[in-house]
Each structure stands twice: as structure tokens, then as C-alpha cells.
């Protein structure tokens, strides 16, 4: 027969254990039913963009209900594009400029030239896109060093409104950025398609509702007039380009010389149109190659009617070494096709697309900017500028 159990004696609980258990229960209940998000200032007081360049990038977090039971609504940012002027007097009208540069190599002279621009720097935003490779990493480090010197320690007049750096989300098509590789004909389609993608990524990320003008400036443009922006804008053209040339050491004359560089600024020709008519849908026309003689009128070799730097000529194709575009042209949808668009690609395809939208491109054959030379052409020189 089983023996009956005796009285059960409970061990007295430690008061500290009870307190800790109660605290843990309260925490679990709060975690399950409490409001999401942290009670930080940014969460309880959501804001729109601090400036028109960058729209909010963080998700909106709902704030706890107020005493009346209502939840604060998400912020709404309003921009009236009718108030954005794009005129021949951009300084007088305080118009915002967006300078965009695809950057594969960093040249200190490029940055120094930017600092010399006389356009008010508080109206200039600069955007860069840099490839994700070893060369791009070096360019990023050098660029960030210069940015720190200017934006943090430089004179206030030298500081720019804002600077954006993007890293490409796709691999560059060429392993080397040497000029000899970049300009091989067989590399042009894939190279320029990648360049078009980079330009589009940079443009769509940085173009803000307050932007009036977009200046495309290659990273190897190291010498321009300090009045470049206002000199180009004063013509009030939707698309306008200066003439890009390159300084070099002429081994025949044993002295410095200059040669045309950007052959993508041109007027079309019947020969080019005939070549295009015989091409497949994915084939592109290229300029500056003997294997594909188009007989277009290149601005680099034009003999202008006058010596005035203000003389303009209409163009059917433009390059991107130095290119000023009214922001409305891009807002209308003109971008840089990374595919054959009427047998044109990248900046030349952009010109064609803009023209289809009703915007005409122009060039200034007597107004010059300087592109660096990559080659060692004189004893002790790393490059000639």
C-alpha cells in the first residue's frame, strides 16, 4: 500500500529573482505590442529632403499616436518647377548648376580647374560615378582627399553646394584605361555602351528639381576658361559644346603644340547616312576612324567665318568632354542610349534623341578647352598639360 505524501514545503523565492522575472515579462509584452522603430529624433520627427538634390532615402516610420488618437502623416515635399529659371544670365538669376563627371582616373589638375571656375560655388553641385575596380578605388581615394581639403578646410568661397560620389554597379568593359586601349575601334561599342549606362545612372540619381543646367565634364579636362559655365550659358542654347583640343610635345618641331581631340562634334553627311542605311539594326557609326570614313563636317577641323569665340554652328552629334545641357532637355527624356539609336550611341545618340524631342545642339568652334595627354612626350614629364 502506498504511503501518503507529507505536506509540501515551498522554498521561499529570492526577491531579486522576482524583480528580474517581472522586468523580463514587461519587456516581452512591450516588444510584442509596442510601436515599431526606435524613439530617436529622426523617427519621431520625419522630414523631407534637407535640400532639393536628395529625396528622402530612408523608409518613413510611423510615429506613436497622439493624445487625440491620430498618427502623424508622412511628409510631402513640394517643388514648383515653374519657378526654376534657365536663362542666358545664370549668375544674375542664381541658377543651380550640376556638374557631372564619369571618373576612371583622378587628375589633380581637373580638380584645380574646378576650383578656378568663377561661377558661384554655392550654386554648384558636383556628381561623380567611379568604376568598382582597383583603378577606381585609387581614384576614389584621391578624389575624397581633395574633397576634404576643399569642403572642410578650404576657403568658404571655394566650397561647393554639395558633392555626390557613386560607384558603378557593373564591371567596366575594359581592363585598362590607357588611351591606346580606349580608342581602339573594336572596343568602341562596348566601351561607349558602358559609358552611356554610367552617364544615365549618374544623371538620374543627381538631377534635382532645382537644377537649371547640367555641365558634363570629363575627368581629363584640365584647362578651361574660368568663365566656362556663364560663357556657354549666355548663348541660351539647349545643348552647346566648346571645341576640345589636346596639348602635346611635337617631336618634329621640338616644342609644345596642340591638336584636335573630340571628333564627336559633327554635322552629318550624305555618306554617313548611306552607310547607316546599309547597316544592321544593332550596328553603330563611329567617327574619327579611317576604316569608317563618314565625311562628316567635324567641328574640330572647321574653319569658322570669324575668329569670335561666340560664333556658333548647328551640330548633329556632340561629344561629352565638355557639354552644357539645359536641365529641361534631360527632363524631357533625352538620355544617353547604351544601344544603337539610329545607328548612334552614347553622346551622339543623345544628340539624336534630343533632336527627336525638338532640341537642337550647337557648337563653338573658336571656344576651346584642353584635354590632358596621357603620354610621356618629353624628358622628365609624366604628362603634358
C-alpha positions as CSV (number, residue, x, y, z in Angstrom):
1,X,0.0,0.0,0.0
2,X,1.4,3.4,-1.0
3,X,2.2,5.7,1.8
4,X,0.5,9.1,1.8
5,X,2.8,12.1,0.9
6,X,3.6,14.5,3.6
7,X,3.0,18.3,3.4
8,X,4.9,20.0,0.6
9,X,7.1,22.8,1.7
10,X,7.8,25.6,-0.9
11,X,11.2,27.2,-0.9
12,X,11.0,31.0,-0.4
13,X,11.8,32.8,-3.7
14,X,14.6,35.3,-3.8
15,X,13.1,38.9,-4.1
16,X,15.7,39.8,-6.7
17,X,14.6,36.8,-8.9
18,X,11.0,38.0,-8.8
19,X,12.0,41.5,-9.8
20,X,14.1,40.3,-12.8
21,X,11.3,38.0,-13.9
22,X,8.7,40.8,-13.8
23,X,11.0,43.1,-15.8
24,X,11.6,40.4,-18.4
25,X,7.8,39.9,-18.8
26,X,7.2,43.6,-19.2
27,X,10.0,43.8,-21.9
28,X,8.5,40.8,-23.8
29,X,5.0,42.3,-23.7
30,X,6.3,45.7,-24.9
31,X,8.3,44.1,-27.7
32,X,5.2,42.2,-29.0
33,X,2.7,45.0,-28.8
34,X,4.7,48.2,-28.7
35,X,5.3,50.6,-31.6
36,X,7.9,49.7,-34.3
37,X,11.0,51.7,-34.7
38,X,13.3,53.5,-32.2
39,X,12.2,56.6,-30.4
40,X,15.0,58.6,-32.0
41,X,14.6,62.2,-33.2
42,X,14.7,61.1,-36.8
43,X,11.9,58.5,-36.2
44,X,9.5,60.8,-34.3
45,X,10.1,63.8,-36.4
46,X,10.3,62.6,-40.1
47,X,11.5,65.2,-42.6
48,X,11.6,65.6,-46.3
49,X,14.9,66.2,-48.1
50,X,17.2,68.7,-46.4
51,X,17.8,70.2,-49.9
52,X,16.3,69.6,-53.3
53,X,19.2,67.4,-54.6
54,X,18.4,64.3,-52.5
55,X,14.9,63.0,-51.9
56,X,14.4,61.0,-48.7
57,X,16.1,57.6,-48.9
58,X,15.0,56.1,-45.6
59,X,11.6,54.4,-45.1
60,X,9.0,56.6,-43.3
61,X,8.4,55.4,-39.8
62,X,5.0,56.0,-38.2
63,X,5.1,58.0,-35.0
64,X,3.1,56.9,-31.9
65,X,-0.5,58.0,-31.9
66,X,-1.0,61.4,-30.3
67,X,-3.5,62.1,-27.5
68,X,-6.3,62.5,-30.0
69,X,-5.6,59.1,-31.4
70,X,-4.3,60.4,-34.8
71,X,-1.0,59.3,-36.4
72,X,1.3,62.0,-38.0
73,X,1.1,61.7,-41.8
74,X,4.2,61.1,-44.0
75,X,6.0,64.3,-45.1
76,X,5.2,65.8,-48.5
77,X,7.8,67.8,-50.4
78,X,6.5,70.3,-53.0
79,X,8.6,71.7,-55.8
80,X,7.3,74.2,-58.3
81,X,9.3,73.7,-61.5
82,X,7.7,76.9,-62.9
83,X,9.9,78.8,-60.6
84,X,13.1,77.2,-62.0
85,X,14.7,79.6,-64.5
86,X,17.1,78.6,-67.3
87,X,18.4,81.8,-68.8
88,X,21.3,83.4,-70.5
89,X,22.2,85.1,-67.2
90,X,22.5,82.2,-64.8
91,X,24.5,84.1,-62.2
92,X,22.1,87.0,-62.1
93,X,19.2,84.6,-61.7
94,X,21.0,82.4,-59.2
95,X,20.6,79.3,-61.3
96,X,21.8,75.9,-59.9
97,X,24.4,74.1,-61.9
98,X,25.0,70.3,-61.8
99,X,28.5,69.3,-63.0
100,X,28.6,65.6,-63.8
101,X,31.9,63.6,-64.3
102,X,32.4,59.9,-65.1
103,X,35.7,59.3,-63.3
104,X,38.1,56.5,-64.1
105,X,41.3,58.3,-63.2
106,X,41.8,61.3,-60.9
107,X,43.8,64.2,-62.2
108,X,44.6,66.9,-59.6
109,X,44.6,69.5,-62.5
110,X,41.0,68.6,-63.1
111,X,40.1,69.5,-59.5
112,X,42.2,72.6,-59.6
113,X,40.4,73.7,-62.7
114,X,37.1,73.3,-61.0
115,X,38.2,75.4,-58.1
116,X,39.1,78.2,-60.6
117,X,35.6,78.4,-62.0
118,X,34.2,81.8,-61.3
119,X,30.6,80.7,-61.2
120,X,29.4,80.9,-57.6
121,X,30.4,77.7,-55.9
122,X,27.4,77.7,-53.6
123,X,25.2,77.2,-56.7
124,X,27.3,74.2,-58.0
125,X,26.6,70.6,-57.2
126,X,29.2,68.0,-58.5
127,X,28.4,64.4,-59.1
128,X,30.9,61.6,-59.9
129,X,30.5,58.0,-60.9
130,X,33.5,55.7,-60.5
131,X,34.1,52.1,-61.6
132,X,34.4,49.4,-58.9
133,X,37.9,48.2,-59.7
134,X,41.5,48.7,-58.5
135,X,41.9,51.9,-60.6
136,X,38.6,53.2,-59.4
137,X,39.5,52.6,-55.8
138,X,42.6,54.7,-56.2
139,X,40.6,57.4,-58.0
140,X,38.1,57.5,-55.2
141,X,40.7,57.8,-52.5
142,X,42.4,60.7,-54.3
143,X,39.1,62.4,-55.0
144,X,37.9,62.1,-51.4
145,X,41.2,63.6,-50.2
146,X,40.8,66.7,-52.4
147,X,37.1,67.0,-51.4
148,X,38.1,67.0,-47.8
149,X,40.7,69.7,-48.4
150,X,38.2,71.9,-50.2
151,X,34.9,71.3,-48.3
152,X,36.3,71.0,-44.8
153,X,39.5,73.1,-44.8
154,X,39.3,75.3,-47.9
155,X,38.2,78.9,-48.2
156,X,34.4,79.3,-48.0
157,X,34.2,80.7,-51.5
158,X,35.8,77.5,-52.8
159,X,33.3,75.1,-51.2
160,X,30.7,73.6,-53.5
161,X,27.0,73.3,-52.6
162,X,27.2,69.5,-52.4
163,X,29.2,66.6,-53.9
164,X,27.9,63.1,-54.7
165,X,30.0,60.1,-55.4
166,X,28.5,57.0,-56.9
167,X,30.2,53.6,-57.5
168,X,29.2,51.7,-60.7
169,X,27.2,48.6,-60.1
170,X,28.6,46.9,-63.2
171,X,32.1,45.9,-64.2
172,X,34.0,48.2,-66.7
173,X,34.3,46.6,-70.1
174,X,38.0,47.4,-70.5
175,X,40.7,46.3,-68.1
176,X,42.8,49.3,-69.0
177,X,42.0,53.0,-69.3
178,X,45.1,53.7,-71.3
179,X,44.3,56.0,-74.3
180,X,45.6,53.4,-76.8
181,X,43.1,50.8,-75.5
182,X,40.2,53.2,-75.1
183,X,40.3,54.4,-78.7
184,X,40.7,51.0,-80.5
185,X,37.8,50.7,-82.9
186,X,36.9,47.2,-81.8
187,X,36.5,48.5,-78.3
188,X,34.2,51.4,-79.1
189,X,30.7,49.8,-79.0
190,X,31.1,48.0,-75.7
191,X,33.1,50.9,-74.1
192,X,30.6,53.6,-75.1
193,X,27.7,51.4,-74.1
194,X,29.2,51.1,-70.6
195,X,29.9,54.9,-70.6
196,X,26.2,55.6,-71.6
197,X,25.0,53.4,-68.7
198,X,27.3,55.2,-66.3
199,X,26.1,58.6,-67.5
200,X,22.5,57.7,-67.2
201,X,23.0,56.3,-63.7
202,X,24.7,59.5,-62.6
203,X,22.2,61.8,-64.3
204,X,19.0,60.0,-62.9
205,X,20.5,59.9,-59.4
206,X,21.6,63.5,-59.1
207,X,19.2,65.6,-61.3
208,X,17.2,67.6,-58.8
209,X,14.0,69.7,-59.2
210,X,16.0,72.9,-58.7
211,X,18.7,72.2,-61.3
212,X,18.8,74.6,-64.2
213,X,21.8,73.5,-66.2
214,X,23.9,70.2,-66.4
215,X,27.5,70.5,-67.3
216,X,29.1,67.2,-68.4
217,X,32.8,67.5,-67.9
218,X,35.3,64.7,-68.5
219,X,37.8,63.9,-65.7
220,X,40.7,64.6,-68.1
221,X,39.6,68.2,-69.0
222,X,42.2,70.1,-67.1
223,X,42.1,73.6,-68.6
224,X,39.1,75.7,-69.4
225,X,38.4,79.4,-69.1
226,X,37.3,80.3,-65.5
227,X,34.1,81.7,-67.0
228,X,33.2,78.4,-68.8
229,X,29.7,78.0,-67.4
230,X,28.5,81.5,-68.0
231,X,30.3,81.7,-71.4
232,X,28.3,78.7,-72.6
233,X,25.0,79.5,-70.9
234,X,24.9,83.1,-72.3
235,X,24.1,81.6,-75.8
236,X,20.8,80.3,-74.3
237,X,21.1,77.1,-76.4
238,X,19.5,73.8,-75.2
239,X,22.8,71.9,-75.9
240,X,26.2,73.5,-76.5
241,X,29.8,72.3,-76.7
242,X,33.1,74.1,-76.9
243,X,36.0,72.7,-79.1
244,X,38.2,70.3,-77.2
245,X,41.9,70.1,-78.1
246,X,44.9,68.4,-76.6
247,X,48.3,69.9,-75.8
248,X,51.3,67.7,-76.7
249,X,55.0,67.8,-77.3
250,X,55.7,67.8,-81.0
251,X,58.8,65.8,-81.6
252,X,59.2,67.2,-85.1
253,X,59.2,70.9,-84.1
254,X,60.7,70.2,-80.6
255,X,58.1,72.4,-79.0
256,X,54.6,72.3,-77.5
257,X,51.8,72.1,-79.9
258,X,48.0,71.5,-79.9
259,X,45.9,69.0,-81.9
260,X,42.1,68.4,-82.2
261,X,40.8,65.8,-79.8
262,X,37.0,65.4,-79.7
263,X,35.7,64.2,-83.1
264,X,32.2,63.5,-81.9
265,X,31.1,67.1,-82.5
266,X,29.9,67.0,-86.2
267,X,27.5,67.9,-88.8
268,X,26.0,64.9,-90.7
269,X,26.8,63.9,-94.3
270,X,25.1,62.0,-97.1
271,X,27.9,59.4,-96.9
272,X,27.2,58.7,-93.3
273,X,23.5,58.4,-93.9
274,X,24.2,56.0,-96.8
275,X,26.4,53.9,-94.5
276,X,23.7,53.8,-91.9
277,X,21.1,52.7,-94.4
278,X,23.2,49.6,-95.1
279,X,23.8,48.7,-91.5
280,X,22.1,46.1,-89.4
281,X,19.8,47.3,-86.5
282,X,22.5,46.9,-83.9
283,X,25.4,48.4,-85.8
284,X,26.7,51.9,-85.0
285,X,28.6,54.6,-86.9
286,X,31.9,55.7,-85.4
287,X,33.7,58.9,-86.1
288,X,37.5,59.5,-86.5
289,X,38.4,56.1,-88.0
290,X,39.8,55.6,-91.4
291,X,38.0,52.2,-91.6
292,X,34.7,54.0,-91.5
293,X,35.1,57.2,-93.4
294,X,31.8,59.2,-92.9
295,X,33.0,62.5,-94.4
296,X,31.0,64.4,-91.8
297,X,32.0,68.0,-91.1
298,X,33.9,67.8,-87.8
299,X,33.9,70.9,-85.7
300,X,37.5,70.1,-84.7
301,X,38.5,70.9,-88.3
302,X,36.0,73.6,-89.2
303,X,37.2,76.9,-90.5
304,X,34.8,79.4,-88.8
305,X,33.7,82.5,-90.6
306,X,35.1,84.7,-87.9
307,X,37.6,84.4,-85.0
308,X,35.0,85.3,-82.4
309,X,34.7,82.8,-79.6
310,X,30.9,83.4,-79.7
311,X,30.4,82.1,-83.2
312,X,28.0,79.1,-83.1
313,X,27.3,76.3,-85.6
314,X,24.5,73.8,-85.6
315,X,25.6,70.2,-84.9
316,X,24.0,66.8,-85.4
317,X,26.4,65.0,-83.0
318,X,28.2,66.1,-79.8
319,X,30.9,64.7,-77.6
320,X,30.9,64.7,-73.8
321,X,34.3,66.2,-73.0
322,X,32.6,69.5,-72.1
323,X,28.9,69.6,-72.7
324,X,26.3,72.1,-71.3
325,X,22.7,71.0,-71.4
326,X,19.6,72.7,-70.2
327,X,18.1,70.6,-67.5
328,X,14.7,70.6,-69.3
329,X,16.3,68.6,-72.1
330,X,17.1,65.8,-69.8
331,X,13.7,66.2,-68.0
332,X,12.0,65.7,-71.4
333,X,13.6,62.3,-71.6
334,X,16.8,62.8,-73.6
335,X,19.4,60.3,-72.2
336,X,22.4,58.5,-73.4
337,X,21.4,55.4,-75.3
338,X,23.7,52.4,-74.5
339,X,22.3,50.7,-77.6
340,X,22.2,51.6,-81.3
341,X,19.8,54.5,-81.7
342,X,19.5,55.4,-85.3
343,X,23.0,53.8,-85.5
344,X,24.3,56.2,-82.9
345,X,25.3,55.6,-79.3
346,X,26.1,57.5,-76.1
347,X,26.6,61.3,-76.6
348,X,25.9,61.1,-80.3
349,X,22.8,59.1,-79.7
350,X,21.8,61.6,-77.0
351,X,22.0,64.4,-79.6
352,X,19.8,62.4,-82.0
353,X,17.3,61.7,-79.2
354,X,17.2,65.4,-78.1
355,X,16.6,66.4,-81.7
356,X,13.7,64.0,-82.0
357,X,12.3,65.8,-78.9
358,X,12.7,69.2,-80.5
359,X,16.0,70.3,-79.1
360,X,18.9,71.4,-81.3
361,X,22.6,71.1,-80.5
362,X,25.2,73.8,-81.2
363,X,29.0,74.1,-81.0
364,X,31.5,76.9,-80.5
365,X,34.4,76.1,-82.9
366,X,36.6,79.0,-81.6
367,X,36.0,78.4,-77.9
368,X,38.5,75.8,-76.6
369,X,39.0,73.6,-73.6
370,X,42.1,71.4,-73.1
371,X,42.3,67.7,-72.6
372,X,45.3,66.1,-70.9
373,X,47.8,64.0,-72.8
374,X,48.5,60.6,-71.2
375,X,51.8,60.0,-72.9
376,X,55.3,60.8,-71.7
377,X,56.4,63.1,-74.5
378,X,59.3,65.0,-73.1
379,X,62.2,64.1,-70.7
380,X,61.1,64.2,-67.1
381,X,57.4,64.7,-68.0
382,X,54.6,62.4,-66.7
383,X,52.1,64.1,-69.0
384,X,51.8,67.4,-70.8
385,X,49.2,69.8,-69.8
